Amino acid sequence: MNVVYKKWNPEEKLEEAQAKIYTDVSGLPARAEEIKPRNIQRGEDSTRYALTKDGDPLAYVTSWIHDDNHEEGGIGYPWSLPECPPEAKEKIFDELFAHLKKEKKLKKINTGIVLSSKVVKDQIQFFEERGFKETERAYRYTKDLDVAKFASKNLEGKYAELKSRQATEDDVDLLIDIAMSDPQLNRAFPDEAGFRTYFETRVLKDGHAILVLDGDKVVAASAALKLKPDGLFLFGDEERVLMRFTAIRPGYNHAWKRLVVEFAKEVKSAGWENTPIRVGFGFSTEGVVASGVAGMDSDLEEFELFMAYNVEAK
């Protein structure tokens, strides 16, 4: 097969090929509109592709440098469609891996493997054969909330002093501001433009977004999304309503409780009262205890495996 090799170029819509390959091979969802700003931030040398001579996708691999530590970065699995020659898949990975080790002079190269991927065993074997070692695993602790119960809660004191309303298309700047103020959420997109696209084309288009305010200041926000299990954002075999994002302004931790109550009211108003609200948080840890507990407790989900390669000093 005549294979064409390319680096990332924002003008060629390569993010669409990337999303197709990842979704088809992993069985997990990917969006081209989320991939493009991430690839732009990483730079053209950080993502590489194998294509047919007609431009059809065969494989891709991407990499990154950590913002807070330029001696540490990461590389992804070389995702490839069945028709991709094995040597093409290995070529784009080996060249990018060498680039990170030599030109970028990284001391540590990480990778993450989502454990619900259809090819998770192949991914783990691939990286183990190249000297990567497991470092830790990521988990999500989740609970289901009864919509009617939380929608009827009567909050008092500082919780009652806050106000709430549904967000409209005119509130996109307020949503961007609250999202970028949250130290956890502000890393979801590389810049303000990414958040704007997300809120304008997805959140506000779908509706069910809620703002919590202290006077005129937005201090918390979220949006309801009814979702079927996809193996990435929602495990299990039943629909749930998710808080598709959660933003809390620093200094307003108590706004979370008011946000959940107002969120439940919105879910009830949407006619989804019989679908529980799924809430949770994530963490990562070393060792086997958490993995063992996750196997016994349905509220604890083992989500992602992290591996690392230590570059030898020369």
C-alpha positions as CSV (number, residue, x, y, z in Angstrom):
1,M,0.0,0.0,0.0
2,N,1.2,3.5,-0.9
3,V,1.0,5.3,2.5
4,V,1.2,9.1,2.9
5,Y,2.6,10.5,6.1
6,K,1.6,13.9,7.4
7,K,2.0,16.1,10.5
8,W,-0.9,18.0,12.0
9,N,-2.2,20.8,9.8
10,P,-5.4,22.8,10.9
11,E,-6.3,23.5,7.3
12,E,-6.7,19.9,6.2
13,K,-9.5,18.7,8.6
14,L,-7.2,16.0,9.9
15,E,-9.1,16.1,13.2
16,E,-12.0,14.5,11.4
17,A,-9.8,11.5,10.5
18,Q,-8.5,11.4,14.0
19,A,-12.0,11.3,15.5
20,K,-13.1,8.5,13.1
21,I,-10.1,6.3,13.8
22,Y,-10.3,6.7,17.6
23,T,-14.1,6.1,17.7
24,D,-14.0,3.1,15.3
25,V,-11.1,1.4,17.0
26,S,-11.6,2.1,20.7
27,G,-15.4,2.1,20.6
28,L,-15.4,5.3,22.6
29,P,-16.8,8.7,21.5
30,A,-14.5,11.4,20.1
31,R,-15.4,14.9,18.7
32,A,-13.4,16.6,15.9
33,E,-14.4,20.0,17.2
34,E,-12.7,19.2,20.6
35,I,-9.6,17.6,19.0
36,K,-8.8,20.6,16.7
37,P,-8.1,23.2,19.4
38,R,-6.1,20.7,21.4
39,N,-3.9,19.8,18.4
40,I,-3.4,23.5,17.6
41,Q,-2.1,24.1,21.1
42,R,0.3,21.1,21.0
43,G,1.8,22.2,17.6
44,E,2.2,20.5,14.3
45,D,5.1,18.3,15.4
46,S,3.0,16.7,18.1
47,T,0.5,14.7,16.0
48,R,1.2,12.5,13.0
49,Y,-0.9,10.6,10.6
50,A,-0.8,7.8,8.1
51,L,-3.2,8.2,5.2
52,T,-3.9,6.4,1.9
53,K,-2.8,8.2,-1.3
54,D,-6.4,9.3,-1.7
55,G,-6.4,10.9,1.8
56,D,-8.4,8.2,3.6
57,P,-7.4,7.7,7.3
58,L,-5.2,4.8,8.3
59,A,-3.6,5.7,11.7
60,Y,-2.6,8.6,13.9
61,V,-0.6,9.2,17.1
62,T,-0.4,12.3,19.3
63,S,1.8,13.7,22.0
64,W,1.9,16.6,24.5
65,I,4.2,18.5,26.9
66,H,2.9,19.2,30.5
67,D,2.3,22.9,31.0
68,D,3.7,22.9,34.6
69,N,6.8,20.7,33.9
70,H,8.5,20.9,30.5
71,E,10.7,17.9,31.4
72,E,7.6,15.7,31.4
73,G,5.2,14.9,28.6
74,G,3.2,12.2,27.1
75,I,2.4,10.1,24.0
76,G,-0.7,8.3,23.0
77,Y,-1.3,4.9,21.5
78,P,-0.9,4.7,17.7
79,W,-4.6,4.2,16.8
80,S,-5.0,2.4,13.4
81,L,-7.8,1.0,11.3
82,P,-7.6,-2.7,10.3
83,E,-6.4,-1.9,6.7
84,C,-3.4,0.1,8.0
85,P,-0.1,-1.8,7.4
86,P,1.6,-2.6,10.8
87,E,4.8,-0.9,9.7
88,A,3.0,2.4,9.1
89,K,1.5,2.3,12.6
90,E,4.9,1.6,14.1
91,K,6.6,4.2,12.0
92,I,4.5,7.2,13.1
93,F,4.8,6.1,16.8
94,D,8.6,5.4,16.7
95,E,9.3,8.7,15.0
96,L,7.2,10.7,17.4
97,F,8.7,8.8,20.4
98,A,12.2,9.5,19.2
99,H,11.3,13.2,18.7
100,L,10.1,13.4,22.3
101,K,13.2,11.7,23.7
102,K,15.8,13.5,21.7
103,E,14.6,16.9,20.4
104,K,12.3,17.7,23.4
105,K,14.7,16.2,25.9
106,L,12.0,14.9,28.1
107,K,13.0,12.9,31.2
108,K,9.7,11.2,31.6
109,I,7.1,10.2,29.0
110,N,3.6,9.2,30.2
111,T,0.6,7.6,28.6
112,G,-3.0,7.0,29.6
113,I,-5.2,4.0,28.7
114,V,-9.0,4.2,29.1
115,L,-9.9,0.7,30.5
116,S,-13.2,0.6,28.6
117,S,-11.4,0.7,25.2
118,K,-12.1,-2.3,23.0
119,V,-8.4,-2.8,22.4
120,V,-7.2,-2.2,26.0
121,K,-5.1,-5.4,26.1
122,D,-3.4,-4.5,22.9
123,Q,-2.6,-1.0,24.2
124,I,-1.1,-2.3,27.4
125,Q,1.0,-4.9,25.6
126,F,2.2,-2.3,23.1
127,F,3.5,0.0,25.8
128,E,5.0,-2.7,28.0
129,E,7.0,-4.0,25.0
130,R,8.5,-0.5,24.7
131,G,9.6,-0.1,28.3
132,F,6.5,1.6,29.9
133,K,5.6,0.7,33.4
134,E,2.3,1.2,35.3
135,T,2.4,4.1,37.7
136,E,-1.2,4.5,38.9
137,R,-4.9,4.1,38.0
138,A,-7.8,6.6,37.9
139,Y,-11.1,6.0,39.6
140,R,-14.5,7.7,39.7
141,Y,-16.7,7.5,42.8
142,T,-20.4,8.0,41.7
143,K,-23.8,8.2,43.4
144,D,-27.3,8.4,41.9
145,L,-29.6,11.1,43.2
146,D,-33.4,10.9,43.3
147,V,-34.7,13.8,41.2
148,A,-38.0,14.4,43.2
149,K,-36.2,14.3,46.5
150,F,-33.6,16.9,45.7
151,A,-35.9,19.1,43.7
152,S,-38.1,19.5,46.8
153,K,-35.3,20.2,49.2
154,N,-35.8,23.4,51.2
155,L,-32.4,25.1,51.7
156,E,-31.9,27.7,54.4
157,G,-29.2,30.2,55.6
158,K,-26.3,30.9,53.2
159,Y,-27.7,28.5,50.6
160,A,-31.0,30.3,50.4
161,E,-29.3,33.7,50.0
162,L,-28.1,32.6,46.6
163,K,-30.3,33.0,43.5
164,S,-30.6,30.9,40.4
165,R,-31.9,31.0,36.8
166,Q,-31.7,29.2,33.5
167,A,-28.9,30.2,31.2
168,T,-29.7,31.6,27.8
169,E,-27.7,32.3,24.7
170,D,-27.0,35.8,26.0
171,D,-25.1,34.3,28.9
172,V,-22.3,32.7,27.0
173,D,-19.7,35.2,28.4
174,L,-20.9,34.5,32.0
175,L,-20.5,30.7,31.4
176,I,-17.0,31.2,30.0
177,D,-16.1,33.4,33.0
178,I,-17.3,30.9,35.6
179,A,-15.8,28.0,33.8
180,M,-12.4,29.6,33.6
181,S,-12.5,30.6,37.3
182,D,-12.9,27.0,38.4
183,P,-9.4,25.5,38.9
184,Q,-10.6,22.0,37.9
185,L,-12.7,22.9,34.9
186,N,-10.4,25.6,33.4
187,R,-8.1,22.9,32.0
188,A,-10.9,21.3,29.9
189,F,-10.1,23.5,26.9
190,P,-6.8,25.1,25.9
191,D,-8.2,28.7,25.7
192,E,-11.3,30.9,25.8
193,A,-12.2,30.1,22.2
194,G,-12.5,26.4,23.1
195,F,-14.9,27.2,25.9
196,R,-16.9,29.5,23.7
197,T,-17.4,26.9,21.0
198,Y,-18.4,24.3,23.7
199,F,-21.0,26.5,25.3
200,E,-22.4,28.1,22.0
201,T,-22.6,24.9,19.9
202,R,-23.3,22.3,22.5
203,V,-24.4,23.4,25.9
204,L,-26.7,26.3,25.1
205,K,-27.9,24.6,21.9
206,D,-29.1,21.6,24.0
207,G,-30.5,23.7,26.8
208,H,-31.0,22.9,30.5
209,A,-28.1,25.0,31.7
210,I,-28.4,26.5,35.2
211,L,-26.7,29.6,36.8
212,V,-26.4,30.2,40.5
213,L,-25.7,33.8,41.5
214,D,-24.6,35.8,44.5
215,G,-26.2,39.1,43.6
216,D,-25.1,39.7,40.0
217,K,-22.1,37.4,40.2
218,V,-22.3,33.9,38.8
219,V,-20.8,31.6,41.4
220,A,-21.8,28.2,40.0
221,A,-23.1,26.6,36.9
222,S,-24.0,23.3,35.2
223,A,-26.2,21.8,32.5
224,A,-28.3,18.7,32.5
225,L,-27.6,16.0,29.8
226,K,-29.6,12.8,29.6
227,L,-27.2,10.1,28.4
228,K,-27.2,6.5,27.5
229,P,-24.1,4.5,28.7
230,D,-21.1,5.1,26.3
231,G,-18.3,3.5,28.2
232,L,-16.5,6.8,28.7
233,F,-18.7,9.3,30.5
234,L,-21.2,6.8,31.7
235,F,-20.8,3.2,32.6
236,G,-23.6,0.7,33.4
237,D,-26.6,-0.2,31.3
238,E,-29.2,2.4,32.1
239,E,-29.7,6.1,31.2
240,R,-28.7,8.8,33.7
241,V,-28.8,12.6,33.8
242,L,-25.3,13.9,34.0
243,M,-24.0,17.3,35.1
244,R,-22.2,17.8,31.8
245,F,-19.9,20.3,33.4
246,T,-19.6,21.7,37.0
247,A,-18.2,25.1,37.6
248,I,-17.8,26.5,41.1
249,R,-16.1,29.9,41.7
250,P,-13.3,29.8,44.4
251,G,-14.6,30.9,47.7
252,Y,-18.1,29.6,47.0
253,N,-17.9,25.9,47.8
254,H,-21.3,26.1,49.5
255,A,-22.9,26.9,46.1
256,W,-22.5,23.3,45.1
257,K,-25.5,22.3,47.3
258,R,-27.7,25.0,45.8
259,L,-26.6,24.0,42.3
260,V,-27.6,20.4,42.8
261,V,-31.1,21.4,44.1
262,E,-31.6,23.8,41.2
263,F,-30.3,21.2,38.8
264,A,-32.8,18.7,40.1
265,K,-35.6,21.2,39.5
266,E,-34.5,21.7,35.9
267,V,-34.3,17.9,35.4
268,K,-37.9,17.6,36.8
269,S,-39.1,20.4,34.6
270,A,-37.6,18.7,31.5
271,G,-39.7,15.6,32.2
272,W,-36.8,13.4,33.3
273,E,-38.0,12.9,36.9
274,N,-37.7,9.1,36.6
275,T,-34.1,9.2,35.5
276,P,-31.6,9.5,38.4
277,I,-29.0,12.2,38.4
278,R,-25.5,10.7,38.4
279,V,-22.9,12.7,40.3
280,G,-19.3,11.9,41.3
281,F,-15.7,12.8,41.4
282,G,-12.4,11.3,40.2
283,F,-9.0,10.6,41.8
284,S,-5.9,8.6,41.0
285,T,-3.8,6.4,43.2
286,E,-1.1,3.7,43.2
287,G,-1.4,0.2,44.5
288,V,-3.9,-2.7,44.2
289,V,-6.2,-1.9,47.1
290,A,-8.3,0.7,45.2
291,S,-8.6,-1.7,42.2
292,G,-9.7,-4.5,44.5
293,V,-12.3,-2.3,46.2
294,A,-13.6,-1.1,42.8
295,G,-14.3,-4.7,41.9
296,M,-16.5,-5.0,45.0
297,D,-18.3,-1.6,45.1
298,S,-20.5,-0.6,42.1
299,D,-20.2,3.1,43.2
300,L,-16.4,3.0,42.5
301,E,-15.4,2.8,38.9
302,E,-11.9,1.9,37.7
303,F,-11.5,4.2,34.7
304,E,-7.9,4.7,33.4
305,L,-4.5,3.2,33.6
306,F,-1.4,5.4,33.6
307,M,2.1,4.2,32.5
308,A,5.4,6.0,32.2
309,Y,8.8,5.6,30.4
310,N,11.8,7.1,32.1
311,V,14.3,8.5,29.6
312,E,17.9,7.5,30.3
313,A,20.2,10.5,30.8
314,K,23.0,10.7,28.2
